Amino acid sequence: MEYVKLSNGVEMPILGYGVYQVTQEECERCVLDALDVGYRSIDTAQSYFNEEQVGNAIKKSGIPRNEIFLTSKVWIEHYGYEEAKKSVLESLDKLQTDYADLFLLHQPFGDAYGAWRALEELYEEKKIRAIGISNYYVDRMVEFASFNRIRPMITQMETHIYNQQKELKEYADKYGIQLEAWAPLAEGRDGAFNDETIVEIGKKYGKTPAQVMIRWNVQRGVVVLPKSTHKERMAENFNIFDFELSEEDMAKIADLDRNKSSFFSHQDPKMVEWFVQMVEERKKNHDSSKEKKSW
């Protein structure tokens, strides 16, 4: 395993396992499989609703807690100082741990500054070893890095062969912020696994398209979080440290950049409204369940 060193000196595996869209029924087994393969960085979030299963798996694995880099994220409905702090402590309970290695603000909406103050305090109280942001476009990242007491140590963003985040990485490097990729395989969208350039490069090294795409990001110094529910695929994604792409091949992949999301834009007002609606619906459901309990 290779590691990156964050701005505060904390070391983080450059390759981790993400549990986005992994169901509660499958999550515990998947995390145990990933740990068995050799992953030592696990990425979850409050909005994935599988923190408890991640915690169960880590406990059952028998691997010492200090050998696992554990990440979670604060969801928008918990933004604001008081609610964010409370939600992080609840997440730690679900994860069955006294501390998290990394906590991120999951989306760039709502009272993010209030939530960040909570993360800053929890960081200083050593409940969190590193703090960061997710889904912040380059302008928002620079703003957030400039107007807070503690600068984010991580920025997590959709980063893959078709959306390479070149400008974001340039400014992240400038501000000492580590870029971390979600959807590093573009979830197979836009024909990523069948891209002629990627397939041909893979043949040259005896590697699959997925391994080439992961290796490309790793060589750029980007932390990568591939996801699979199949143990053999987890192992395949992990097996990228025994080869190195040439400068020529790195350049060929760089030319594939479309500088456009394969998913959605946080700058699209309709998408912002979708997030607002989702938060409002979840608040209603939460209030409704509280009422039922009071009966």
Secondary structure in CASP SS format (residue, H / E / C, confidence):
PFRMAT SS
TARGET T0000
AUTHOR 0000-0000-0000
METHOD secondary structure of the structure
MODEL  1
M C 1.00
E C 1.00
Y E 1.00
V E 1.00
K E 1.00
L C 1.00
S C 1.00
N C 1.00
G C 1.00
V C 1.00
E E 1.00
M E 1.00
P E 1.00
I C 1.00
L E 1.00
G C 1.00
Y E 1.00
G E 1.00
V C 1.00
Y C 1.00
Q C 1.00
V C 1.00
T C 1.00
Q H 1.00
E H 1.00
E H 1.00
C H 1.00
E H 1.00
R H 1.00
C H 1.00
V H 1.00
L H 1.00
D H 1.00
A H 1.00
L H 1.00
D H 1.00
V H 1.00
G C 1.00
Y C 1.00
R C 1.00
S E 1.00
I E 1.00
D E 1.00
T C 1.00
A C 1.00
Q H 1.00
S H 1.00
Y H 1.00
F C 1.00
N C 1.00
E H 1.00
E H 1.00
Q H 1.00
V H 1.00
G H 1.00
N H 1.00
A H 1.00
I H 1.00
K H 1.00
K H 1.00
S H 1.00
G C 1.00
I C 1.00
P C 1.00
R H 1.00
N H 1.00
E H 1.00
I C 1.00
F E 1.00
L E 1.00
T E 1.00
S E 1.00
K E 1.00
V E 1.00
W C 1.00
I H 1.00
E H 1.00
H H 1.00
Y C 1.00
G C 1.00
Y H 1.00
E H 1.00
E H 1.00
A H 1.00
K H 1.00
K H 1.00
S H 1.00
V H 1.00
L H 1.00
E H 1.00
S H 1.00
L H 1.00
D H 1.00
K H 1.00
L H 1.00
Q C 1.00
T C 1.00
D C 1.00
Y C 1.00
A E 1.00
D C 1.00
L E 1.00
F E 1.00
L E 1.00
L E 1.00
H C 1.00
Q C 1.00
P C 1.00
F C 1.00
G C 1.00
D C 1.00
A H 1.00
Y H 1.00
G H 1.00
A H 1.00
W H 1.00
R H 1.00
A H 1.00
L H 1.00
E H 1.00
E H 1.00
L H 1.00
Y H 1.00
E H 1.00
E C 1.00
K C 1.00
K C 1.00
I E 1.00
R C 1.00
A C 1.00
I E 1.00
G E 1.00
I E 1.00
S E 1.00
N C 1.00
Y C 1.00
Y C 1.00
V H 1.00
D H 1.00
R H 1.00
M H 1.00
V H 1.00
E H 1.00
F H 1.00
A H 1.00
S H 1.00
F C 1.00
N C 1.00
R C 1.00
I C 1.00
R C 1.00
P C 1.00
M C 1.00
I E 1.00
T E 1.00
Q E 1.00
M E 1.00
E E 1.00
T C 1.00
H E 1.00
I C 1.00
Y C 1.00
N E 1.00
Q C 1.00
Q C 1.00
K H 1.00
E H 1.00
L H 1.00
K H 1.00
E H 1.00
Y H 1.00
A H 1.00
D H 1.00
K H 1.00
Y C 1.00
G C 1.00
I C 1.00
Q E 1.00
L E 1.00
E E 1.00
A E 1.00
W E 1.00
A C 1.00
P C 1.00
L C 1.00
A H 1.00
E H 1.00
G H 1.00
R H 1.00
D H 1.00
G H 1.00
A H 1.00
F H 1.00
N H 1.00
D C 1.00
E H 1.00
T H 1.00
I H 1.00
V H 1.00
E H 1.00
I H 1.00
G H 1.00
K H 1.00
K H 1.00
Y H 1.00
G C 1.00
K C 1.00
T C 1.00
P H 1.00
A H 1.00
Q H 1.00
V H 1.00
M H 1.00
I H 1.00
R H 1.00
W H 1.00
N H 1.00
V H 1.00
Q H 1.00
R C 1.00
G C 1.00
V C 1.00
V E 1.00
V E 1.00
L C 1.00
P C 1.00
K C 1.00
S C 1.00
T C 1.00
H C 1.00
K H 1.00
E H 1.00
R H 1.00
M H 1.00
A H 1.00
E H 1.00
N H 1.00
F H 1.00
N C 1.00
I C 1.00
F C 1.00
D C 1.00
F C 1.00
E C 1.00
L C 1.00
S C 1.00
E H 1.00
E H 1.00
D H 1.00
M H 1.00
A H 1.00
K H 1.00
I H 1.00
A H 1.00
D C 1.00
L C 1.00
D C 1.00
R C 1.00
N C 1.00
K C 1.00
S C 1.00
S C 1.00
F C 1.00
F C 1.00
S C 1.00
H C 1.00
Q C 1.00
D C 1.00
P H 1.00
K H 1.00
M H 1.00
V H 1.00
E H 1.00
W H 1.00
F H 1.00
V H 1.00
Q H 1.00
M H 1.00
V H 1.00
E H 1.00
E H 1.00
R H 1.00
K H 1.00
K H 1.00
N H 1.00
H H 1.00
D H 1.00
S H 1.00
S H 1.00
K H 1.00
E H 1.00
K H 1.00
K H 1.00
S H 1.00
W C 1.00
END
